[in-house]
Amino acid sequence: MTQFIATDHKLARLWVDACGKSLGIERAEAAAMYANMCGFRTWDAVTNAIGSRQPSVPDEQLEVPELMARRESYIAVMVDVFALNPSMAIHLAANLSPSSGMVPKAISIDRSAVHSPSEDDDMSLYMPGIDDPRVTDAMLKDLLSGMPGLEGIDLENLTDRMRISHPVEQGIFWDYYSDMGFDLDEETYVEEYEYGFPSFFMPCSPEISEHEEVPVFLTSLTYTPLDHRDQMADEVRRVMLESALEHTGQDTLLLCWGQMQQKEIGGKRFTYAGQIHHKGAWHDLLLNRSLDSFDKLLHAATTLQDINEPGPELQDKGSECAIRFFMVQTQCSNSAEFFKEYTVNSIGGPSGWSVMLLGSKSK
């Protein structure tokens, strides 16, 4: 295995900290994992090499084949040496690579399945490189380039364009938050959705905004918590924040991602709905029935320290918030009517967060 040497000791230490926090393991074990993945026997050998030998080329400067070969070596170490589930190893190699030039940050991972047997793996479709737009764009180009009727169509950045191209029905979000008990101002509701513009406003206390209301932005893009490599999500956040500053002169806003997601943590279900920006920072938002005003949403979001370890007060008991969204979407008046006509399934991944999908029961 070719050895990887970081540019400085700080990056290596930050990776160890981020890995330990992500997997919930001791720092010594995370350090051993870093050393082995980078081609060294011990952590001491890593620290001796950094600064005394030429730094290696980071992932971001590699061509795709070289990047994938490097990832495959990491995956092999994690599976063969540290007994990680293959899908979890792929997820870690993609989102917390020790050879990335980016500052390492903790990621979301399903800790309960980190060491689960591969034969029990229900995420076999999670392939190496599927997270990288360069890889997925190349795959889609190969798939679509020969299809009739697509001559002259621009296939650049196709992955990102597909992720944000779905229609957004702002009326569902308006009805949903109204149904949840929010006292919304109907005069602020915009009939036609336009990307980058507020769809409606939520009332708030004057301590939060001098306008006593904050803009609510919608997007078709689905974002997984702690996905620090989602450049499309970064762009969406940038556009919405600039719009909020333009419309209100303040940086407080609610961004609703395209689909709600759920995760079971400590035997409790949590529903992820979006993010709130306030006083220069983005905060993840978990919903439950007790949160029926923007003031309460903001308090819950800003006091959430670790989305991988949320407090029990934030659980969505019985998935009520998530199910209620589908009830509003299907215009069902009660849960009995809804479950008689519809099913709710989920598609999960190594992060542990699952996208919920609405299905219709066959007659």
HELIX and SHEET records of a PDB file:
HELIX    1   1 HIS A    9  LEU A   23  1                                  15    
HELIX    2   2 ARG A   27  MET A   37  1                                  11    
HELIX    3   3 TRP A   43  ALA A   49  1                                   7    
HELIX    4   4 ASP A   59  GLN A   61  5                                   3    
HELIX    5   5 VAL A   64  ASP A   80  1                                  17    
HELIX    6   6 PRO A   86  ASN A   95  1                                  10    
HELIX    7   7 ARG A  111  ALA A  113  5                                   3    
HELIX    8   8 SER A  118  ASP A  120  5                                   3    
HELIX    9   9 PRO A  133  LEU A  144  1                                  12    
HELIX   10  10 LEU A  158  ARG A  163  1                                   6    
HELIX   11  11 GLN A  170  ASP A  179  1                                  10    
HELIX   12  12 GLU A  186  THR A  188  5                                   3    
HELIX   13  13 GLN A  231  THR A  248  1                                  18    
HELIX   14  14 PHE A  294  THR A  303  1                                  10    
HELIX   15  15 PRO A  312  LEU A  314  5                                   3    
HELIX   16  16 LYS A  317  SER A  319  5                                   3    
HELIX   17  17 GLU A  320  THR A  330  1                                  11    
HELIX   18  18 SER A  335  GLU A  341  1                                   7    
SHEET    1   A 5 PHE A 200  PRO A 203  0                                        
SHEET    2   A 5 GLU A 213  LEU A 218 -1                                        
SHEET    3   A 5 LEU A 253  ILE A 265  1                                        
SHEET    4   A 5 LYS A 268  HIS A 278 -1                                        
SHEET    5   A 5 ALA A 281  LEU A 287 -1                                        
SHEET    1   B 5 PHE A 200  PRO A 203  0                                        
SHEET    2   B 5 GLU A 213  LEU A 218 -1                                        
SHEET    3   B 5 LEU A 253  ILE A 265  1                                        
SHEET    4   B 5 SER A 354  SER A 360 -1                                        
SHEET    5   B 5 TYR A 342  ILE A 347 -1                                        
END                                                                             
